[in-house]
């Protein structure tokens, strides 16, 4: 092989190495950018989830307190009924209407935070939210149970639904804690 041929072969090899290096750099750079974007999105999502989870727990605790206040009125219902009936008429029809309106108002305060959490996931948290939603509906039913009658409130049903609600909150807390502890990481 002549020196000119050797130079051509060396140039071809150098060009091939440079081309392979350029393509490798390009693909590795793209991979790094993609991984960085995935981690940043994961951090953003984690922050959104944390805010949504805390807002839901606050709304939930407020709703449970308000349900308790509704049921707590049962201690004074005989006195209220006697006073109202003497001045205005049919207390129990108004009581049923008022109780239903209060339960609906209390439940609506939880729905938006609940839906926000369900939008953000992940799946175990979604399942826990479904349980919270069912527990909320059962709590409302227990407060409305026997409303409009002198047998209101139904303490036995309320206590059972309160236990159910506490379990649903505990399950949500476990699922959300697990979701928050998983650190964002790059894709495959």
C-alpha positions, 0 to 999 in steps of 0.5 A: 500500500502506498502512502497515499492509500494509507492516508485515504484509509486513515482519513476514512477511519477517522471520518467514520469514528467522527461520524459515529461519535457525532451520532452517539453524542446526538442520541445520548444528548437526546436521552439526557434531555428526555430523562431530565424532562421526565424527572422535572415532570415527575417533580411537578406532578408530585407537588401537585399531588401533595397540594391536592392530597392535603386539600382533600384531607382538610375538606374531609376533616371539615365535612366530618366535623360538620356531620358531627355538629349536625348529629349533635343537634339531636340532643336538643331536638325535643326542645327545638321541636316544641319551641318551633311547633308552638310558633310556626307549625310542622317542625319535622317537615322543615327538619327533613328539608333542612337536614337534606340541604345541610348534608348536600352542602357538606358533601359538595365541599369534599367533591372538588378536592376529591375529583382533583386527587382522582385526576392526579392519581396514581391508581392506588390513590384513585381506589382510596378516593373511590372508597372515600366517596362511598364513605361520604355518601354513607355518612350523609345517609346516616345523618339523613336517616330518620330525619323528619321524624322524632326518632332522629338522629339514628345514632347507631347507623351514624356510629357505624358509618363514622367507623367506615369513614375513619377506615376510608380516611386511613386507607387514603392516607396510606395510599397517598403516603406511598405515592408521595414517597416514590421519588421521580426518576428518569424513564427507561 
